Amino acid sequence: MVLCAGEGTRLRPLTVDVPKPMAPIVGTPLVGRTLAWLAHQGITLAAVNLWHRPEVIVNSVGPRYSGVDVRYFAETELMGTAGGVKAAEDLFRDGPFCVIYGDNLIDVDLMALVESHLESGAEATVGLFHHPNPTAAGIVAMDANGFISRFVEKPAAKDVFSDLANAGVYVLEPSVLDLVPSGKPWDFARDVFPEMVARRRPIKGMLLNGYLQDTGTPALYRKSNWDFLAGCTGTSFDDKELWIHPRAVIADGVSFIGRNIVGAGCTIGTGATLRDSILWDNVRVGENSCLNNAILGHHVDVESGAHPAEGIIAGSGERLSKMSPE
């Protein structure tokens, strides 16, 4: 199951009209990157929960993506990570299943996690990574056999006991969902896993091998795009600093400085300068305008001669005029 119901408030205004998993990573929505990775791992069926602007994901992904059949579960209220999976539990009653948080750009060996789970006899196996800021994550302590003995979500700095953090990648037995009440918001990190530890139900922890990056803030979203462009997720581009969609139109005399990504249908006028900027689809950048560390959503219009403030983030359909503050 891929969890895609979050509102993405930290990425506003980009996510006002677009669900967070639809934010493009080098031209392809994050949820598409996730499903393609799952297909590469041998997954053939994925459930996806939806809440904010659900039709955007359904219309983009459809019933099948990269060889993965997709089933959708729309929520009328946010049900939390565990509550969202509970609603789809009929799909998961026959054996172990995986849960993936949909706001991470990920390229890890999922089958290694599955194999570890099956060999250990655990009821749940949690993928882990070393987090540079444990206060922003769910952190764990493990015993000598690799089983989780403590699970604390986003501890205060004085209470940090580990940098091993929950990666939002799980392998679960169907019995785990018996701990999740029906029709009630419930969370794996805050509710289910601490209860399992308290009841001494076996949770295995495993350090993931590969790449995992949260995309939930503008800074992390930028990093995810630059990392993908640089090949950190196993991708390969001829140019590690510039990606232009084949359907973009770039006039003569455009300057690209640093790392830049230009989406489908974009047009960039003569004399424009882009420095370290990410353009979603159908952005128009007028002549002699200048963008510096910008993230522009779909259909943003940058007036000719405009010099928006460094680091500007514009949501879908916004117009950046020549009088925009510098």
C-alpha positions as CSV (number, residue, x, y, z in Angstrom):
1,M,0.0,0.0,0.0
2,V,1.2,3.5,-0.9
3,L,0.0,6.2,1.4
4,C,-1.0,9.2,-0.6
5,A,-3.7,10.9,1.5
6,G,-1.5,13.7,3.1
7,E,-2.4,17.3,2.4
8,G,1.2,18.5,2.0
9,T,0.8,21.7,3.9
10,R,4.5,22.3,4.2
11,L,4.8,22.5,0.4
12,R,2.0,25.1,0.0
13,P,1.2,26.9,-2.3
14,L,2.4,24.1,-4.6
15,T,0.0,21.7,-3.1
16,V,-3.1,23.8,-3.0
17,D,-4.4,22.3,-6.2
18,V,-2.0,19.3,-6.4
19,P,-1.7,16.4,-3.9
20,K,1.8,16.1,-2.5
21,P,2.6,12.8,-4.3
22,M,1.9,14.5,-7.6
23,A,4.8,16.9,-7.2
24,P,7.1,16.1,-10.0
25,I,10.6,14.7,-9.5
26,V,12.5,15.6,-12.7
27,G,9.3,15.7,-14.8
28,T,7.4,12.7,-13.4
29,P,5.0,12.8,-10.4
30,L,6.5,11.3,-7.2
31,V,3.8,8.7,-7.0
32,G,4.8,7.6,-10.5
33,R,8.4,7.2,-9.4
34,T,7.2,5.2,-6.5
35,L,5.1,2.8,-8.5
36,A,7.8,2.4,-11.1
37,W,10.2,1.4,-8.3
38,L,7.7,-1.0,-6.9
39,A,7.3,-2.6,-10.3
40,H,11.1,-3.0,-10.5
41,Q,10.9,-4.7,-7.1
42,G,8.4,-7.3,-8.4
43,I,5.2,-5.7,-6.9
44,T,2.1,-6.2,-9.2
45,L,-0.7,-4.8,-7.1
46,A,-0.8,-1.5,-5.1
47,A,-3.5,0.1,-3.0
48,V,-3.4,3.9,-2.9
49,N,-5.3,5.9,-0.4
50,L,-6.5,9.4,-1.3
51,W,-7.9,12.5,0.3
52,H,-6.7,15.9,-1.0
53,R,-7.7,16.4,-4.6
54,P,-8.0,12.7,-5.2
55,E,-9.0,13.0,-8.9
56,V,-5.6,14.4,-9.8
57,I,-3.9,11.2,-8.8
58,V,-6.6,9.0,-10.3
59,N,-6.5,10.8,-13.6
60,S,-2.7,10.8,-13.8
61,V,-2.0,7.2,-12.6
62,G,-5.1,5.4,-13.8
63,P,-5.9,1.8,-13.1
64,R,-2.4,0.5,-14.1
65,Y,1.0,2.1,-14.0
66,S,4.4,0.6,-15.0
67,G,2.9,-2.8,-14.8
68,V,1.3,-2.3,-11.4
69,D,-2.4,-2.7,-10.9
70,V,-3.7,0.2,-8.8
71,R,-6.7,0.2,-6.5
72,Y,-7.9,3.4,-4.9
73,F,-9.4,4.1,-1.5
74,A,-10.7,7.6,-1.0
75,E,-11.0,9.0,2.5
76,T,-13.7,11.4,3.6
77,E,-11.4,12.5,6.5
78,L,-7.8,11.8,7.2
79,M,-7.4,8.4,8.8
80,G,-3.7,8.4,9.6
81,T,-1.2,5.9,8.3
82,A,-2.7,2.9,9.9
83,G,-6.3,3.9,9.5
84,G,-5.7,4.3,5.8
85,V,-4.4,0.8,5.5
86,K,-7.2,-0.6,7.6
87,A,-9.7,0.6,5.1
88,A,-8.0,-1.6,2.4
89,E,-7.4,-4.6,4.7
90,D,-9.5,-7.0,2.6
91,L,-6.6,-6.9,0.0
92,F,-4.1,-7.9,2.7
93,R,-5.6,-10.8,4.5
94,D,-3.8,-13.6,2.6
95,G,-0.2,-12.9,3.8
96,P,2.5,-10.4,4.4
97,F,2.2,-7.0,2.6
98,C,4.2,-3.8,2.3
99,V,3.4,-0.3,3.3
100,I,5.2,2.6,1.7
101,Y,4.9,6.3,2.7
102,G,4.0,8.2,-0.5
103,D,6.0,11.4,0.3
104,N,9.4,9.8,0.1
105,L,11.6,9.5,-3.0
106,I,12.9,5.9,-2.6
107,D,15.2,3.4,-4.2
108,V,16.0,0.6,-1.8
109,D,16.0,-3.2,-2.0
110,L,12.5,-3.9,-0.8
111,M,12.8,-7.6,-1.4
112,A,15.7,-7.7,1.1
113,L,13.3,-6.3,3.7
114,V,10.7,-8.8,2.8
115,E,13.2,-11.7,3.0
116,S,14.4,-10.5,6.4
117,H,10.8,-10.3,7.6
118,L,10.0,-13.9,6.5
119,E,13.2,-15.3,8.0
120,S,12.7,-13.6,11.4
121,G,9.2,-14.6,12.1
122,A,8.4,-11.0,13.1
123,E,4.8,-9.7,13.0
124,A,6.1,-6.4,11.6
125,T,9.4,-5.3,10.0
126,V,10.3,-1.7,9.9
127,G,12.8,-0.2,7.4
128,L,15.2,2.1,9.2
129,F,17.8,4.8,8.2
130,H,20.2,7.1,10.0
131,H,18.4,10.4,10.5
132,P,20.5,13.6,10.9
133,N,17.8,15.1,13.1
134,P,16.2,12.4,15.2
135,T,13.8,15.0,16.8
136,A,12.0,15.1,13.4
137,A,11.5,11.3,13.1
138,G,10.2,8.2,14.9
139,I,13.3,6.7,16.4
140,V,13.9,3.1,17.6
141,A,16.1,1.1,19.9
142,M,16.9,-2.6,19.0
143,D,18.0,-5.6,21.0
144,A,21.0,-7.8,20.1
145,N,18.8,-9.8,17.7
146,G,17.5,-6.8,15.7
147,F,14.1,-6.6,17.3
148,I,12.7,-3.3,18.2
149,S,12.5,-2.7,22.0
150,R,11.5,1.0,22.0
151,F,9.7,3.2,19.5
152,V,9.3,6.9,20.1
153,E,7.8,9.4,17.6
154,K,9.6,12.8,17.3
155,P,11.2,12.9,20.7
156,A,12.3,16.1,22.4
157,A,16.1,16.7,22.0
158,K,16.7,15.7,25.6
159,D,15.0,12.4,25.0
160,V,16.9,11.3,21.9
161,F,18.4,7.9,22.4
162,S,19.2,6.8,18.8
163,D,19.5,8.1,15.3
164,L,17.9,5.0,13.8
165,A,14.7,6.3,12.3
166,N,11.5,4.9,10.8
167,A,11.8,5.1,7.0
168,G,8.1,4.7,6.3
169,V,8.7,1.3,4.7
170,Y,7.1,-1.7,6.4
171,V,6.4,-5.4,5.9
172,L,3.4,-6.4,8.0
173,E,1.5,-9.5,8.8
174,P,-2.3,-9.2,8.4
175,S,-2.7,-9.6,12.2
176,V,-1.1,-6.2,12.7
177,L,-4.3,-4.6,11.4
178,D,-6.3,-6.2,14.2
179,L,-4.7,-3.5,16.4
180,V,-6.2,-0.8,14.3
181,P,-9.8,0.3,15.0
182,S,-12.1,0.6,12.1
183,G,-13.3,4.0,11.0
184,K,-10.9,5.9,13.4
185,P,-7.8,7.8,12.6
186,W,-4.8,5.7,13.7
187,D,-1.1,5.9,13.2
188,F,1.6,3.2,12.9
189,A,4.3,5.2,14.6
190,R,2.3,6.8,17.3
191,D,-0.2,4.1,18.1
192,V,0.4,0.6,16.5
193,F,4.1,0.1,17.0
194,P,4.4,1.4,20.5
195,E,1.5,-0.9,21.5
196,M,3.2,-3.8,19.8
197,V,6.4,-3.1,21.8
198,A,4.3,-2.8,25.0
199,R,2.6,-6.2,24.3
200,R,6.0,-7.8,23.3
201,R,4.7,-8.6,19.9
202,P,7.8,-9.0,17.6
203,I,8.8,-6.0,15.5
204,K,12.0,-6.4,13.5
205,G,14.1,-3.4,12.5
206,M,16.4,-3.4,9.4
207,L,18.7,-0.7,8.1
208,L,17.7,-0.1,4.5
209,N,20.4,-0.2,1.8
210,G,19.9,2.4,-0.9
211,Y,18.4,5.9,-1.2
212,L,15.5,7.4,0.7
213,Q,14.6,11.1,0.9
214,D,11.6,12.9,2.4
215,T,10.2,15.5,-0.1
216,G,7.8,17.3,2.3
217,T,9.4,20.7,2.6
218,P,10.7,23.1,-0.2
219,A,14.3,22.4,0.8
220,L,13.8,18.6,0.8
221,Y,11.8,18.8,-2.4
222,R,14.6,20.7,-4.1
223,K,17.2,18.2,-2.7
224,S,15.1,15.2,-4.0
225,N,15.1,16.7,-7.5
226,W,18.8,17.5,-7.5
227,D,19.6,14.0,-6.2
228,F,17.5,12.3,-8.8
229,L,19.1,14.4,-11.5
230,A,22.6,13.5,-10.2
231,G,21.8,9.8,-10.4
232,C,21.6,9.1,-6.6
233,T,18.6,6.9,-7.2
234,G,20.2,4.8,-9.9
235,T,19.0,7.0,-12.7
236,S,21.3,8.1,-15.5
237,F,21.2,11.5,-17.3
238,D,23.7,12.8,-19.8
239,D,23.6,16.1,-18.0
240,K,23.6,16.1,-14.2
241,E,22.6,19.7,-13.9
242,L,20.0,20.4,-16.6
243,W,16.9,18.5,-17.6
244,I,14.5,19.9,-20.2
245,H,11.4,18.0,-21.3
246,P,11.3,17.3,-25.0
247,R,8.1,19.2,-25.3
248,A,9.5,22.4,-23.8
249,V,10.4,25.3,-26.0
250,I,13.6,27.2,-25.2
251,A,14.3,30.4,-27.2
252,D,17.8,31.4,-28.2
253,G,19.8,33.3,-25.7
254,V,18.4,31.6,-22.5
255,S,21.0,31.2,-19.7
256,F,20.9,28.2,-17.4
257,I,23.1,28.5,-14.3
258,G,23.5,25.8,-11.7
259,R,20.9,23.0,-11.7
260,N,17.6,23.5,-13.5
261,I,14.6,21.4,-14.4
262,V,12.1,22.4,-17.1
263,G,8.8,20.5,-17.4
264,A,6.6,19.6,-20.4
265,G,5.0,22.4,-22.3
266,C,7.2,25.1,-20.8
267,T,8.2,28.1,-22.9
268,I,11.2,30.3,-22.0
269,G,11.7,33.5,-23.8
270,T,14.9,35.1,-25.2
271,G,17.3,36.6,-22.7
272,A,15.7,34.8,-19.7
273,T,18.0,33.5,-16.9
274,L,17.3,30.5,-14.7
275,R,19.5,29.6,-11.8
276,D,18.8,26.5,-9.7
277,S,15.1,26.5,-10.5
278,I,12.4,23.9,-11.0
279,L,9.6,24.5,-13.4
280,W,6.6,22.2,-13.5
281,D,4.6,21.7,-16.7
282,N,3.3,24.5,-18.9
283,V,5.2,27.4,-17.2
284,R,5.7,30.5,-19.4
285,V,8.9,32.5,-18.6
286,G,8.9,35.8,-20.5
287,E,11.8,37.4,-22.3
288,N,14.6,38.9,-20.1
289,S,13.1,37.6,-16.9
290,C,15.2,36.1,-14.1
291,L,14.5,33.2,-11.8
292,N,16.8,32.3,-8.9
293,N,16.2,29.2,-6.8
294,A,12.5,29.2,-7.8
295,I,9.9,26.4,-7.8
296,L,7.0,27.2,-10.1
297,G,3.9,25.1,-10.2
298,H,1.9,24.2,-13.3
299,H,0.8,27.0,-15.7
300,V,2.7,29.8,-13.8
301,D,3.2,32.8,-16.0
302,V,6.3,34.9,-15.5
303,E,6.0,38.3,-17.2
304,S,8.7,39.5,-19.5
305,G,11.4,41.4,-17.5
306,A,10.2,40.0,-14.2
307,H,12.8,39.4,-11.5
308,P,10.9,37.6,-8.7
309,A,12.4,37.2,-5.2
310,E,15.1,34.6,-4.8
311,G,13.6,31.3,-3.6
312,I,10.1,32.2,-4.8
313,I,7.5,29.4,-4.7
314,A,4.5,29.9,-6.9
315,G,1.4,27.7,-7.0
316,S,-0.5,26.6,-10.1
317,G,-1.8,29.4,-12.3
318,E,0.0,32.3,-10.5
319,R,1.3,35.2,-12.5
320,L,4.6,36.8,-11.5
321,S,4.6,40.4,-12.8
322,K,7.4,42.7,-13.6
323,M,6.6,44.5,-10.4
324,S,7.2,41.3,-8.3
325,P,9.5,42.2,-5.4
326,E,13.2,41.4,-6.0
